[in-house]
């Protein structure tokens, strides 16, 4: 059986492909509060190819996704 899912972060925004209009990546942070400016903390993104499923309780990504996360550091 599968290990239980863990909450890692909250989705903050989506990025869309200009060619297809499909969601190309998820942008997230540790807080998920859109009213907080991103200048106060780091955001991260992950490509949709890493998403295994999307449900009411969250988004499930593959185990290897943690190695493919892109960071957008605040300055």
N, C-alpha and C positions, 0 to 999 in steps of 0.2 A: 504494500500500500504506500501511498504518497505521504511524505511528511506534511504537517499542517502548513498552510501559507503564512507568511510573515508580512506585516505592513512595513514597507521600507520608506515610503514617501507619499506625498500627495501631488496629483497632477495639477500643474499650474496653467499650462497652455498647450496648444497643439501647433505643429508646423505642417503646412500643406505643400504638396508637390506642385510647382507651377505648370508642369506638363499635363498632369492628370487630374489635379484637384483633390486627390486622395490624401489622407493623413499620412505624412511621411515620418514624423517623429513625435514623441511626447516630451514635453518639457516639465520638469518637476523639481520640487525642493522638499526640505524636511518639514515645512510648515503648511503649505497648500493654501495660504491665505492671500488671495489676489490683491487685497487692499494694501499689503505690505510691499513697499518698493523693493525691487531686486538689488538695489544698491547696498542693502544691509546684510545680505547673505548670498551664498553660492546657489546657482541653479545647475541642473544636470539635464541631459537629454538621452533618449534611447530610440533607436530606429524601430519602426513597426515590424520589421522582419523578426525581431526578438519577442514579439507579443504572441503568446500561445492561445490565450482566450481573454474575452472581455465579458464580465458579468455584472450583476447588480451589486455584488459585494467588493468588486475590485478588478484589477487588471493583473493577469498572471503572465510573467515572463519566464523564459528558460533559465536554467542555472548558469549557463555561460554568459548571460546578459550582463552580469556584474563586471565582466572583463571588457565590455564594449561600451560602457557608459562614457559620455563626453561631458566634461565639466566646463562651466562658464563661470569663472571666478569673478567675484566682485572686486573692485579696486577702491 
